[in-house]
Amino acid sequence: MNTDSPIIEIQNLSRRYGKLDAVNGLSLTVRPGKCYGFFGRNGAGKTTTIKCLLNLLRPDSGSVRVFGLDPRKDEVAVKSRLAYVPDMVAFYPWMTVRDTLEYLASFRKHWNGEIEADLLKRFQLDPKQKASHLSKGQRTQLALIGAICPEPELLVLDEPTSGLDPIVRREFIETVIGAYQSSDPGRRTVFVSTHLISEFEGLIDEFTIIEQGRELLTMEADAARDRFRKIRARFAEMPKLNLTGALSVKTSGRELEILANGNSEQLLAELKTHSPEELRCESLSLEEIFVASDILKKAKG
Amino acid sequence: MLLQIDFKSGKPVYLQLVDQIRYAAASGGLRTGEPLPSIRPLAEELRVNRNTVAKAYAELENQGVIETIPGKGCFLRESNSPFTKSARAKILTKEIDEAVVAAHHLQVDRDAFLALVKERLDSFERKVKEKSDND
């Protein structure tokens, strides 16, 4: 396989539950070595998409390729090269932490025992503890150890940090950055679905926002922060302004808040001609871009 | 040297790291021969992608600010400007122009602007001196 060929390639994917279109014509491409964010509200179709990647669900139409392979035909080949952490992790309750890791390792060709020992120590997990006695945070940590030790080429995370306390969340992300990416980062790809976007902000190279089963926006993170900006201005007296091209304009007395979509320079220039008392411009974070996606949808028509 | 990322600045994350490390080098926060933080711990601490830190370091190496010594890490270079005098002037002119435009909009006049530039130069020199005195 060519090193630049996509790790995940979804084309025109659709999956219905009865009459409900959970995923409806979704396409996206994830390149090797990237961390790809998959953002959407609850029920937008994120988990359905991920289940199609893992052959836990069959697509109604469209195609899904992982490592260039069809997960339906080459399920074992695909699954042996990836690891998956779902939002609800379940283990056999009678097994201890040690048993669980040995059980998980038995399915893998490769298992990095050094990383395992490091992470058990870092998370302060007791190998003799029964899985049924673990807290939600500890279960997620155990699942993460199980996902990282095989050093898979692809790590699929589905809402991995929801319901965890802030410290566990932080450790989770640091572990993905540190332990997972530690060797051969060019071959360590992450596909993460989440609505806790701000926590993953620094990790995300590229993202797709999905809404009602359709792609709403796909962009590189740096390019998105450059394109979507919030401008605030205050005038001595509100002038007549030409703000065509602004995504949204909010006014309150003499103050103005504008969302710019790639045209912040032009809008700033227009505002400056009216000598504002105060003028500030900042980028939207990925989370704010996600929240503003309603406005985007209207802008798209 | 402590680094910080601001996602609201609109500047690509790797360039923020490049600028901050160059700033640290100019203000004495990082001295010749001092090692930069290793990529992995820095990425973990800032919670940014490893590739982003690696890209920043590669850019700094291209600019001749740092050098990589295999097996030891990245270090600030002795003379950390590989540019010719005219190239340096050109790069600086662009940055100064931005400050001049900002001064115009903020209605800072010529004398006040020049005084501020002098004040900043003094301030950097003081910082460098304090750092070397503390050794």
Interface residues (C-beta under 8 A of the other chain):
Chain A: G33 C35 R170 I173 E174 I177 G178 Q181 S182 P185 E199 E201 G202 L203 I204 D205 D222 R225 D226 R229 K272 L279 C281 E282 S283 L284 S285 L286
Chain B: I5 F7 K8 S9 G10 P12 V13 R40 P41 A43 E44 L46 R47 V48 N49 R50 N51 T52 A54 H105
